[in-house]
Amino acid sequence: MTWDDLRVDHAGGAVVKSRSPSYKGHRYPVEIISHCVRLYHRFPLSFREVEELMLERGVVVSYETVRRWCLKFAQTYAGALRRRQPRPGDKWHLDEVFIKINGERRYLWRAVDQDGTVLDILVQDRRDKAAARRFFRRLLKKTGAVPRVIVTDKLRSYGAAHREVMPSVEHRQSRYLNNRAENSHQPTRQREHAMKGFRSTGGAQRFLSAFSGISPHFRPRRHLMTAPDHRAEMAIRFAIWDQVTGVTSQPAAA
């Protein structure tokens, strides 16, 4: 059984319903499941390290169980967090970096807006025109918005795909203007190193999609805040996490 929780749509101010995930059949409390998923996606930890941290707190749970929880719930949590974000800004920064999957080179495409909010990621085999076009179309469909300007490096694939998919959007190409997207790759690099690479393209896409939705939620722009403001902001974000995971929105017992 699932339950509804009410949230405020930041884009329009309307109160809408979002649905919490079902935990039917799980013998562990929701608090433990959501906490393990948060630990794994927020910090560069292995499943065994999460198991150890939970054991320190008196909770006996195997690393395999933590792995199954992450596979089952992380995407749902990330999607719920994304739906609570305000509409994306009108300036998008796009970039691609190579990652190793089972020893072979693949490319991670990423888009963020001018505030650093991750709009989407996509793991692909190539970085040619077809790959750029696929990423552009995915972005437009997923965000439901069209940017005023996109900023990329000088990879020719961007220009070719831009002319075909969104020719009316201003396109700025420079190796010096795209630090916003390049900086957004850093947490991913940390996780890639901690995980010793990825084993499959599908696995990398699933993990990085969830990771890009969960990790930034707990990474406010700390350098722009005072310590009290940061603590207050984190309290809000923890409360939102509890809501989307169902910790604070369960129905009363019958």
C-alpha positions as YAML, in Angstrom:
chain: A
units: angstrom
residues:
- id: 1
  name: MET
  ca: [0.00, 0.00, 0.00]
- id: 2
  name: THR
  ca: [1.20, 3.50, -0.78]
- id: 3
  name: TRP
  ca: [0.22, 6.81, 0.71]
- id: 4
  name: ASP
  ca: [0.00, 10.38, -0.46]
- id: 5
  name: ASP
  ca: [1.84, 13.36, 0.85]
- id: 6
  name: LEU
  ca: [1.14, 16.91, -0.15]
- id: 7
  name: ARG
  ca: [3.88, 19.13, -1.45]
- id: 8
  name: VAL
  ca: [4.24, 22.61, -2.87]
- id: 9
  name: ASP
  ca: [5.08, 22.81, -6.55]
- id: 10
  name: HIS
  ca: [7.86, 25.42, -6.53]
- id: 11
  name: ALA
  ca: [7.29, 26.27, -10.15]
- id: 12
  name: GLY
  ca: [3.66, 27.28, -9.86]
- id: 13
  name: GLY
  ca: [2.94, 27.44, -6.15]
- id: 14
  name: ALA
  ca: [0.13, 24.89, -6.39]
- id: 15
  name: VAL
  ca: [-0.25, 22.10, -3.89]
- id: 16
  name: VAL
  ca: [-0.13, 18.75, -5.64]
- id: 17
  name: LYS
  ca: [0.03, 15.14, -4.59]
- id: 18
  name: SER
  ca: [3.12, 12.96, -4.83]
- id: 19
  name: ARG
  ca: [3.21, 9.31, -3.95]
- id: 20
  name: SER
  ca: [5.65, 7.75, -1.50]
- id: 21
  name: PRO
  ca: [7.18, 4.37, -2.32]
- id: 22
  name: SER
  ca: [5.73, 1.14, -1.00]
- id: 23
  name: TYR
  ca: [7.68, -0.72, 1.68]
- id: 24
  name: LYS
  ca: [5.32, -3.67, 1.82]
- id: 25
  name: GLY
  ca: [7.19, -6.88, 2.61]
- id: 26
  name: HIS
  ca: [10.22, -5.13, 4.13]
- id: 27
  name: ARG
  ca: [10.84, -5.99, 7.76]
- id: 28
  name: TYR
  ca: [13.13, -3.03, 8.43]
- id: 29
  name: PRO
  ca: [11.60, 0.33, 9.33]
- id: 30
  name: VAL
  ca: [11.41, 3.00, 6.66]
- id: 31
  name: GLU
  ca: [13.85, 5.16, 8.64]
- id: 32
  name: ILE
  ca: [16.60, 2.56, 8.33]
- id: 33
  name: ILE
  ca: [16.03, 1.91, 4.62]
- id: 34
  name: SER
  ca: [16.01, 5.60, 3.68]
- id: 35
  name: HIS
  ca: [19.02, 6.32, 5.89]
- id: 36
  name: CYS
  ca: [21.11, 3.57, 4.26]
- id: 37
  name: VAL
  ca: [20.19, 4.78, 0.78]
- id: 38
  name: ARG
  ca: [21.10, 8.35, 1.75]
- id: 39
  name: LEU
  ca: [24.46, 7.33, 3.21]
- id: 40
  name: TYR
  ca: [25.44, 5.39, 0.10]
- id: 41
  name: HIS
  ca: [24.51, 8.16, -2.34]
- id: 42
  name: ARG
  ca: [25.68, 11.10, -0.27]
- id: 43
  name: PHE
  ca: [29.12, 9.88, 0.77]
- id: 44
  name: PRO
  ca: [31.80, 7.86, -1.09]
- id: 45
  name: LEU
  ca: [30.98, 4.69, 0.83]
- id: 46
  name: SER
  ca: [30.82, 1.05, -0.19]
- id: 47
  name: PHE
  ca: [27.89, -1.15, 0.75]
- id: 48
  name: ARG
  ca: [30.10, -2.87, 3.32]
- id: 49
  name: GLU
  ca: [31.01, 0.48, 4.87]
- id: 50
  name: VAL
  ca: [27.33, 1.38, 5.16]
- id: 51
  name: GLU
  ca: [26.80, -1.99, 6.84]
- id: 52
  name: GLU
  ca: [29.55, -1.15, 9.34]
- id: 53
  name: LEU
  ca: [28.16, 2.31, 10.09]
- id: 54
  name: MET
  ca: [24.74, 0.85, 10.77]
- id: 55
  name: LEU
  ca: [26.24, -1.86, 13.01]
- id: 56
  name: GLU
  ca: [27.90, 0.89, 15.06]
- id: 57
  name: ARG
  ca: [24.39, 2.24, 15.67]
- id: 58
  name: GLY
  ca: [23.12, -1.16, 16.72]
- id: 59
  name: VAL
  ca: [21.39, -2.01, 13.43]
- id: 60
  name: VAL
  ca: [22.33, -5.39, 11.95]
- id: 61
  name: VAL
  ca: [21.84, -5.30, 8.19]
- id: 62
  name: SER
  ca: [23.92, -6.99, 5.50]
- id: 63
  name: TYR
  ca: [25.64, -5.11, 2.71]
- id: 64
  name: GLU
  ca: [23.65, -7.17, 0.19]
- id: 65
  name: THR
  ca: [20.42, -5.89, 1.72]
- id: 66
  name: VAL
  ca: [21.71, -2.31, 1.47]
- id: 67
  name: ARG
  ca: [22.55, -2.96, -2.18]
- id: 68
  name: ARG
  ca: [19.02, -4.22, -2.89]
- id: 69
  name: TRP
  ca: [17.49, -1.20, -1.15]
- id: 70
  name: CYS
  ca: [19.58, 1.15, -3.28]
- id: 71
  name: LEU
  ca: [18.58, -0.64, -6.47]
- id: 72
  name: LYS
  ca: [14.91, -0.61, -5.55]
- id: 73
  name: PHE
  ca: [14.41, 2.82, -3.98]
- id: 74
  name: ALA
  ca: [17.18, 5.22, -5.06]
- id: 75
  name: GLN
  ca: [15.66, 6.09, -8.45]
- id: 76
  name: THR
  ca: [12.26, 6.70, -6.86]
- id: 77
  name: TYR
  ca: [13.76, 8.96, -4.20]
- id: 78
  name: ALA
  ca: [15.77, 10.90, -6.78]
- id: 79
  name: GLY
  ca: [12.72, 11.38, -8.99]
- id: 80
  name: ALA
  ca: [10.67, 12.71, -6.08]
- id: 81
  name: LEU
  ca: [13.43, 15.17, -5.18]
- id: 82
  name: ARG
  ca: [13.65, 16.39, -8.79]
- id: 83
  name: ARG
  ca: [9.91, 17.02, -8.91]
- id: 84
  name: ARG
  ca: [10.27, 19.36, -5.95]
- id: 85
  name: GLN
  ca: [12.91, 21.47, -7.63]
- id: 86
  name: PRO
  ca: [11.99, 24.83, -9.14]
- id: 87
  name: ARG
  ca: [11.81, 25.15, -12.91]
- id: 88
  name: PRO
  ca: [15.25, 25.01, -14.50]
- id: 89
  name: GLY
  ca: [17.00, 28.24, -15.32]
- id: 90
  name: ASP
  ca: [17.15, 29.51, -18.89]
- id: 91
  name: LYS
  ca: [20.91, 29.05, -19.27]
- id: 92
  name: TRP
  ca: [22.10, 25.47, -19.61]
- id: 93
  name: HIS
  ca: [25.68, 24.26, -19.38]
- id: 94
  name: LEU
  ca: [26.46, 20.97, -21.12]
- id: 95
  name: ASP
  ca: [29.59, 18.89, -20.89]
- id: 96
  name: GLU
  ca: [30.79, 15.33, -21.41]
- id: 97
  name: VAL
  ca: [33.59, 13.39, -19.72]
- id: 98
  name: PHE
  ca: [34.87, 9.89, -20.24]
- id: 99
  name: ILE
  ca: [34.31, 7.20, -17.65]
- id: 100
  name: LYS
  ca: [35.59, 3.65, -17.53]
- id: 101
  name: ILE
  ca: [32.98, 0.88, -17.69]
- id: 102
  name: ASN
  ca: [34.37, -2.63, -17.39]
- id: 103
  name: GLY
  ca: [37.71, -1.26, -18.56]
- id: 104
  name: GLU
  ca: [36.32, 0.43, -21.67]
- id: 105
  name: ARG
  ca: [35.89, 4.14, -22.35]
- id: 106
  name: ARG
  ca: [32.37, 5.53, -22.33]
- id: 107
  name: TYR
  ca: [31.06, 9.09, -22.07]
- id: 108
  name: LEU
  ca: [28.99, 10.71, -19.37]
- id: 109
  name: TRP
  ca: [26.94, 13.62, -20.70]
- id: 110
  name: ARG
  ca: [25.70, 16.14, -18.15]
- id: 111
  name: ALA
  ca: [23.57, 19.29, -18.21]
- id: 112
  name: VAL
  ca: [23.19, 21.82, -15.39]
- id: 113
  name: ASP
  ca: [21.52, 25.21, -15.27]
- id: 114
  name: GLN
  ca: [23.13, 28.49, -14.20]
- id: 115
  name: ASP
  ca: [22.44, 27.67, -10.54]
- id: 116
  name: GLY
  ca: [24.26, 24.35, -10.76]
- id: 117
  name: THR
  ca: [21.09, 22.25, -10.64]
- id: 118
  name: VAL
  ca: [21.63, 18.97, -12.48]
- id: 119
  name: LEU
  ca: [19.07, 18.72, -15.27]
- id: 120
  name: ASP
  ca: [20.00, 15.28, -16.56]
- id: 121
  name: ILE
  ca: [22.83, 12.83, -17.21]
- id: 122
  name: LEU
  ca: [23.23, 10.22, -19.91]
- id: 123
  name: VAL
  ca: [25.87, 7.53, -20.36]
- id: 124
  name: GLN
  ca: [26.68, 6.87, -24.04]
- id: 125
  name: ASP
  ca: [29.25, 4.98, -26.05]
- id: 126
  name: ARG
  ca: [30.20, 7.94, -28.23]
- id: 127
  name: ARG
  ca: [30.35, 11.71, -28.30]
- id: 128
  name: ASP
  ca: [29.43, 12.26, -31.93]
- id: 129
  name: LYS
  ca: [26.53, 14.20, -33.47]
- id: 130
  name: ALA
  ca: [24.05, 11.36, -32.89]
- id: 131
  name: ALA
  ca: [24.98, 11.18, -29.21]
- id: 132
  name: ALA
  ca: [24.68, 14.96, -28.78]
- id: 133
  name: ARG
  ca: [21.34, 14.98, -30.61]
- id: 134
  name: ARG
  ca: [20.04, 12.17, -28.41]
- id: 135
  name: PHE
  ca: [21.05, 14.06, -25.28]
- id: 136
  name: PHE
  ca: [19.48, 17.34, -26.50]
- id: 137
  name: ARG
  ca: [16.17, 15.66, -27.23]
- id: 138
  name: ARG
  ca: [16.19, 13.83, -23.91]
- id: 139
  name: LEU
  ca: [16.85, 17.11, -22.10]
- id: 140
  name: LEU
  ca: [13.98, 18.92, -23.78]
- id: 141
  name: LYS
  ca: [11.59, 16.07, -23.08]
- id: 142
  name: LYS
  ca: [12.63, 15.56, -19.47]
- id: 143
  name: THR
  ca: [12.65, 19.23, -18.45]
- id: 144
  name: GLY
  ca: [9.65, 20.28, -20.52]
- id: 145
  name: ALA
  ca: [11.46, 23.56, -21.12]
- id: 146
  name: VAL
  ca: [13.54, 25.29, -23.77]
- id: 147
  name: PRO
  ca: [16.59, 27.29, -22.64]
- id: 148
  name: ARG
  ca: [17.43, 30.80, -23.72]
- id: 149
  name: VAL
  ca: [21.08, 29.87, -24.21]
- id: 150
  name: ILE
  ca: [23.22, 26.75, -24.01]
- id: 151
  name: VAL
  ca: [26.92, 26.80, -23.17]
- id: 152
  name: THR
  ca: [29.26, 24.03, -24.32]
- id: 153
  name: ASP
  ca: [32.89, 23.44, -25.10]
- id: 154
  name: LYS
  ca: [34.06, 23.46, -28.71]
- id: 155
  name: LEU
  ca: [33.20, 19.85, -29.50]
- id: 156
  name: ARG
  ca: [31.77, 20.00, -33.04]
- id: 157
  name: SER
  ca: [29.04, 17.50, -32.20]
- id: 158
  name: TYR
  ca: [27.30, 20.13, -30.07]
- id: 159
  name: GLY
  ca: [27.10, 22.61, -32.91]
- id: 160
  name: ALA
  ca: [25.76, 20.07, -35.40]
- id: 161
  name: ALA
  ca: [23.12, 18.75, -32.98]
- id: 162
  name: HIS
  ca: [22.16, 22.28, -31.89]
- id: 163
  name: ARG
  ca: [21.42, 23.36, -35.44]
- id: 164
  name: GLU
  ca: [19.17, 20.35, -35.90]
- id: 165
  name: VAL
  ca: [17.34, 20.13, -32.55]
- id: 166
  name: MET
  ca: [17.15, 23.67, -31.16]
- id: 167
  name: PRO
  ca: [18.31, 26.14, -33.81]
- id: 168
  name: SER
  ca: [16.46, 29.08, -32.24]
- id: 169
  name: VAL
  ca: [18.42, 28.77, -28.97]
- id: 170
  name: GLU
  ca: [21.59, 30.83, -28.61]
- id: 171
  name: HIS
  ca: [24.68, 28.60, -28.52]
- id: 172
  name: ARG
  ca: [27.89, 29.77, -26.89]
- id: 173
  name: GLN
  ca: [30.98, 27.62, -27.36]
- id: 174
  name: SER
  ca: [34.05, 28.30, -25.26]
- id: 175
  name: ARG
  ca: [36.51, 26.29, -23.20]
- id: 176
  name: TYR
  ca: [36.41, 29.02, -20.55]
- id: 177
  name: LEU
  ca: [32.64, 29.48, -20.03]
- id: 178
  name: ASN
  ca: [31.70, 25.97, -18.99]
- id: 179
  name: ASN
  ca: [33.15, 25.64, -15.49]
- id: 180
  name: ARG
  ca: [29.64, 25.19, -14.07]
- id: 181
  name: ALA
  ca: [29.17, 21.85, -15.83]
- id: 182
  name: GLU
  ca: [32.78, 20.75, -15.38]
- id: 183
  name: ASN
  ca: [32.63, 21.35, -11.61]
- id: 184
  name: SER
  ca: [29.45, 19.30, -11.46]
- id: 185
  name: HIS
  ca: [31.44, 16.24, -12.54]
- id: 186
  name: GLN
  ca: [33.66, 16.28, -9.43]
- id: 187
  name: PRO
  ca: [31.36, 14.34, -7.04]
- id: 188
  name: THR
  ca: [30.90, 11.73, -9.78]
- id: 189
  name: ARG
  ca: [34.65, 11.36, -10.12]
- id: 190
  name: GLN
  ca: [34.92, 10.78, -6.37]
- id: 191
  name: ARG
  ca: [32.30, 8.04, -6.50]
- id: 192
  name: GLU
  ca: [33.82, 6.46, -9.60]
- id: 193
  name: HIS
  ca: [37.14, 6.22, -7.77]
- id: 194
  name: ALA
  ca: [35.54, 4.82, -4.60]
- id: 195
  name: MET
  ca: [33.61, 2.23, -6.64]
- id: 196
  name: LYS
  ca: [36.70, 1.36, -8.73]
- id: 197
  name: GLY
  ca: [34.76, 2.05, -11.90]
- id: 198
  name: PHE
  ca: [31.48, 0.72, -13.22]
- id: 199
  name: ARG
  ca: [30.72, -2.78, -14.49]
- id: 200
  name: SER
  ca: [28.04, -2.08, -17.11]
- id: 201
  name: THR
  ca: [26.55, 0.83, -19.02]
- id: 202
  name: GLY
  ca: [23.09, 0.15, -17.63]
- id: 203
  name: GLY
  ca: [24.40, -0.07, -14.09]
- id: 204
  name: ALA
  ca: [26.33, 3.17, -14.50]
- id: 205
  name: GLN
  ca: [23.26, 4.94, -15.90]
- id: 206
  name: ARG
  ca: [21.03, 3.73, -13.07]
- id: 207
  name: PHE
  ca: [23.47, 4.65, -10.33]
- id: 208
  name: LEU
  ca: [24.52, 8.02, -11.74]
- id: 209
  name: SER
  ca: [20.92, 9.02, -12.46]
- id: 210
  name: ALA
  ca: [19.99, 8.36, -8.82]
- id: 211
  name: PHE
  ca: [23.24, 9.84, -7.55]
- id: 212
  name: SER
  ca: [22.74, 13.07, -9.51]
- id: 213
  name: GLY
  ca: [19.31, 13.46, -7.93]
- id: 214
  name: ILE
  ca: [20.16, 12.56, -4.32]
- id: 215
  name: SER
  ca: [23.70, 13.81, -3.72]
- id: 216
  name: PRO
  ca: [23.14, 17.47, -4.79]
- id: 217
  name: HIS
  ca: [20.11, 17.66, -2.50]
- id: 218
  name: PHE
  ca: [22.49, 17.41, 0.45]
- id: 219
  name: ARG
  ca: [25.09, 19.72, -1.07]
- id: 220
  name: PRO
  ca: [23.78, 23.28, -0.81]
- id: 221
  name: ARG
  ca: [26.14, 26.04, -1.89]
- id: 222
  name: ARG
  ca: [27.89, 26.10, 1.46]
- id: 223
  name: HIS
  ca: [30.43, 28.75, 0.46]
- id: 224
  name: LEU
  ca: [27.60, 31.27, 0.01]
- id: 225
  name: MET
  ca: [26.06, 30.68, 3.45]
- id: 226
  name: THR
  ca: [26.80, 31.52, 7.02]
- id: 227
  name: ALA
  ca: [27.01, 28.60, 9.44]
- id: 228
  name: PRO
  ca: [23.52, 29.25, 10.93]
- id: 229
  name: ASP
  ca: [22.01, 29.59, 7.45]
- id: 230
  name: HIS
  ca: [23.65, 26.36, 6.37]
- id: 231
  name: ARG
  ca: [22.30, 24.47, 9.38]
- id: 232
  name: ALA
  ca: [18.82, 25.85, 8.75]
- id: 233
  name: GLU
  ca: [18.98, 24.90, 5.08]
- id: 234
  name: MET
  ca: [20.14, 21.39, 5.90]
- id: 235
  name: ALA
  ca: [17.30, 20.98, 8.40]
- id: 236
  name: ILE
  ca: [14.86, 21.81, 5.60]
- id: 237
  name: ARG
  ca: [16.53, 19.36, 3.23]
- id: 238
  name: PHE
  ca: [16.49, 16.57, 5.79]
- id: 239
  name: ALA
  ca: [12.78, 17.22, 6.34]
- id: 240
  name: ILE
  ca: [12.14, 17.05, 2.58]
- id: 241
  name: TRP
  ca: [14.06, 13.78, 2.42]
- id: 242
  name: ASP
  ca: [11.91, 12.33, 5.18]
- id: 243
  name: GLN
  ca: [8.80, 13.37, 3.26]
- id: 244
  name: VAL
  ca: [9.79, 11.93, -0.13]
- id: 245
  name: THR
  ca: [10.97, 8.66, 1.41]
- id: 246
  name: GLY
  ca: [7.82, 8.30, 3.50]
- id: 247
  name: VAL
  ca: [9.40, 8.60, 6.94]
- id: 248
  name: THR
  ca: [7.09, 11.44, 7.97]
- id: 249
  name: SER
  ca: [4.10, 10.75, 5.73]
- id: 250
  name: GLN
  ca: [2.99, 7.30, 6.77]
- id: 251
  name: PRO
  ca: [-0.69, 6.91, 7.58]
- id: 252
  name: ALA
  ca: [-1.76, 6.38, 11.15]
- id: 253
  name: ALA
  ca: [-2.06, 2.75, 12.23]
- id: 254
  name: ALA
  ca: [-5.54, 1.33, 12.12]
...
